[in-house]
């Protein structure tokens, strides 16, 4: 059975932390290591910005494209999404973005040829119905799990998130593909 896969971008497909850290180090002559981010919403503590509002103001880019326009992709993300799409699954991008990053995000999706026909930019990701969700944001994972008990929710393990009972842990794209394959087989058995 083909499934709707609700896929987050930043921290799952796009390496947001490497993107902002590279830009910040280049711009301010610092040497923040790529593994420095250990908590959600605490980026400003690694920088000279007094708070996250200051960080986001800088991340807008002010004419150079926002931070979301220039992110690298995690290894294996696009090939895995291509294989899942080729198997007939719907790739549904569900991401949270500020208004100033919407156009940069669509351009990034096009540049990297993400195999999707459906993109949602929402704060409440659980409002987009999917069979399987993959996210890294702690509050998002919990919200989807609570609001969509019929769905399979997967946590892409990152330093800034912790296990959630009832949520499947994913360490890499190969593991996620295996989970989707198993879920698809289970749905087929249930229909027979």
PEJO-V458386 format. One record per pair of residues at least 4 apart in sequence whose ideal C-beta (glycine too) atoms are under 8 Angstrom apart, sorted by the first residue. I is the first residue (numbers start at 1). J is the second residue. If there is no record, write none. Layout:
BEGIN
{{I & J} {I & J}}
END
This chain:
BEGIN
{{1 & 184} {1 & 187} {1 & 188} {1 & 191} {2 & 87} {2 & 88} {2 & 89} {2 & 90} {2 & 184} {3 & 89} {3 & 90} {3 & 130} {3 & 131} {3 & 132} {3 & 180} {3 & 183} {3 & 184} {3 & 187} {4 & 89} {4 & 90} {4 & 92} {4 & 129} {4 & 130} {4 & 131} {4 & 132} {5 & 84} {5 & 89} {5 & 90} {5 & 91} {5 & 92} {5 & 130} {5 & 131} {5 & 132} {5 & 133} {5 & 134} {5 & 180} {6 & 92} {6 & 94} {6 & 125} {6 & 128} {6 & 130} {6 & 132} {6 & 133} {6 & 134} {6 & 135} {6 & 144} {6 & 151} {7 & 12} {7 & 13} {7 & 81} {7 & 91} {7 & 92} {7 & 93} {7 & 94} {7 & 116} {7 & 133} {7 & 134} {8 & 12} {8 & 13} {8 & 93} {8 & 94} {8 & 95} {8 & 125} {8 & 134} {8 & 135} {8 & 136} {8 & 137} {8 & 140} {8 & 156} {9 & 13} {9 & 14} {9 & 93} {9 & 95} {9 & 105} {9 & 109} {10 & 14} {10 & 16} {10 & 68} {10 & 71} {10 & 95} {10 & 136} {11 & 15} {11 & 16} {11 & 17} {11 & 136} {11 & 137} {11 & 156} {11 & 158} {12 & 74} {12 & 77} {12 & 134} {12 & 135} {12 & 136} {12 & 156} {13 & 73} {13 & 74} {13 & 77} {13 & 78} {13 & 81} {13 & 114} {14 & 19} {14 & 68} {14 & 71} {14 & 72} {14 & 73} {14 & 74} {14 & 108} {15 & 19} {15 & 71} {15 & 72} {15 & 73} {15 & 74} {16 & 20} {16 & 67} {16 & 71} {17 & 21} {17 & 34} {17 & 36} {17 & 37} {18 & 22} {18 & 34} {18 & 71} {18 & 72} {19 & 23} {19 & 67} {19 & 70} {19 & 71} {19 & 72} {20 & 24} {20 & 43} {20 & 59} {20 & 67} {21 & 25} {21 & 32} {21 & 33} {21 & 34} {21 & 36} {22 & 26} {23 & 27} {23 & 67} {23 & 70} {24 & 28} {24 & 30} {24 & 32} {24 & 47} {25 & 29} {25 & 30} {25 & 31} {25 & 32} {28 & 47} {28 & 48} {32 & 36} {32 & 46} {32 & 47} {35 & 159} {36 & 46} {37 & 42} {37 & 43} {37 & 46} {37 & 159} {37 & 160} {38 & 42} {38 & 159} {38 & 160} {39 & 159} {39 & 160} {40 & 137} {40 & 138} {40 & 139} {40 & 160} {40 & 161} {41 & 52} {42 & 46} {43 & 47} {43 & 52} {43 & 55} {44 & 49} {44 & 50} {44 & 51} {44 & 52} {44 & 54} {44 & 55} {47 & 55} {49 & 54} {49 & 55} {49 & 58} {50 & 54} {51 & 55} {52 & 56} {53 & 57} {54 & 58} {55 & 59} {56 & 60} {56 & 98} {59 & 66} {59 & 67} {59 & 68} {60 & 66} {60 & 67} {60 & 100} {60 & 101} {61 & 65} {61 & 66} {61 & 67} {61 & 69} {61 & 104} {65 & 69} {65 & 70} {65 & 104} {66 & 100} {66 & 101} {66 & 104} {67 & 71} {67 & 101} {68 & 97} {68 & 101} {68 & 104} {68 & 105} {68 & 108} {69 & 101} {69 & 104} {69 & 105} {69 & 107} {69 & 108} {71 & 108} {73 & 77} {73 & 78} {73 & 112} {74 & 173} {76 & 80} {76 & 172} {76 & 173} {76 & 174} {77 & 81} {77 & 173} {78 & 82} {78 & 112} {78 & 113} {78 & 114} {78 & 115} {79 & 83} {79 & 173} {80 & 84} {80 & 173} {80 & 174} {80 & 176} {80 & 177} {81 & 85} {81 & 91} {81 & 114} {81 & 115} {81 & 116} {82 & 86} {82 & 115} {83 & 87} {83 & 177} {84 & 89} {84 & 91} {84 & 177} {84 & 180} {85 & 89} {85 & 90} {85 & 91} {85 & 115} {85 & 116} {87 & 181} {87 & 184} {89 & 180} {89 & 184} {90 & 117} {90 & 118} {91 & 114} {91 & 115} {91 & 116} {91 & 117} {91 & 118} {92 & 116} {92 & 118} {92 & 119} {92 & 120} {92 & 128} {92 & 130} {93 & 109} {93 & 114} {93 & 116} {93 & 118} {93 & 119} {93 & 120} {94 & 120} {94 & 122} {94 & 125} {94 & 128} {94 & 130} {94 & 133} {94 & 135} {95 & 105} {95 & 119} {95 & 120} {95 & 121} {96 & 121} {96 & 122} {96 & 123} {96 & 125} {96 & 137} {96 & 140} {97 & 101} {97 & 102} {97 & 105} {97 & 121} {101 & 105} {102 & 106} {102 & 121} {103 & 107} {104 & 108} {105 & 109} {105 & 119} {105 & 121} {106 & 110} {106 & 119} {107 & 111} {108 & 112} {109 & 114} {109 & 116} {109 & 119} {120 & 125} {120 & 128} {122 & 127} {122 & 128} {124 & 143} {125 & 133} {125 & 135} {125 & 140} {125 & 143} {125 & 144} {126 & 143} {126 & 144} {126 & 146} {126 & 147} {126 & 148} {129 & 148} {129 & 151} {130 & 148} {130 & 151} {131 & 151} {131 & 152} {131 & 183} {131 & 187} {132 & 151} {132 & 152} {132 & 153} {132 & 154} {132 & 179} {132 & 180} {132 & 183} {133 & 144} {133 & 148} {133 & 151} {133 & 152} {133 & 153} {133 & 154} {134 & 154} {134 & 156} {134 & 170} {134 & 176} {135 & 140} {135 & 141} {135 & 144} {135 & 153} {135 & 154} {135 & 155} {135 & 156} {136 & 141} {136 & 155} {136 & 156} {136 & 158} {136 & 160} {136 & 161} {137 & 141} {137 & 161} {138 & 142} {138 & 160} {138 & 161} {138 & 162} {138 & 164} {139 & 143} {140 & 144} {141 & 145} {141 & 153} {141 & 155} {141 & 161} {141 & 164} {141 & 167} {142 & 146} {142 & 164} {143 & 147} {144 & 148} {144 & 151} {144 & 153} {145 & 149} {145 & 153} {145 & 164} {145 & 166} {145 & 167} {148 & 153} {152 & 168} {152 & 179} {152 & 183} {153 & 164} {153 & 166} {153 & 167} {153 & 168} {154 & 167} {154 & 168} {154 & 169} {154 & 170} {154 & 176} {154 & 179} {155 & 161} {155 & 163} {155 & 164} {155 & 167} {155 & 168} {155 & 169} {155 & 170} {156 & 161} {156 & 170} {156 & 176} {157 & 161} {157 & 169} {157 & 170} {157 & 171} {163 & 167} {163 & 169} {168 & 179} {170 & 175} {170 & 176} {170 & 179} {171 & 175} {172 & 176} {173 & 177} {174 & 178} {175 & 179} {176 & 180} {177 & 181} {178 & 182} {179 & 183} {180 & 184} {181 & 185} {182 & 186} {183 & 187} {184 & 188} {185 & 189} {186 & 190} {187 & 191} {188 & 192}}
END
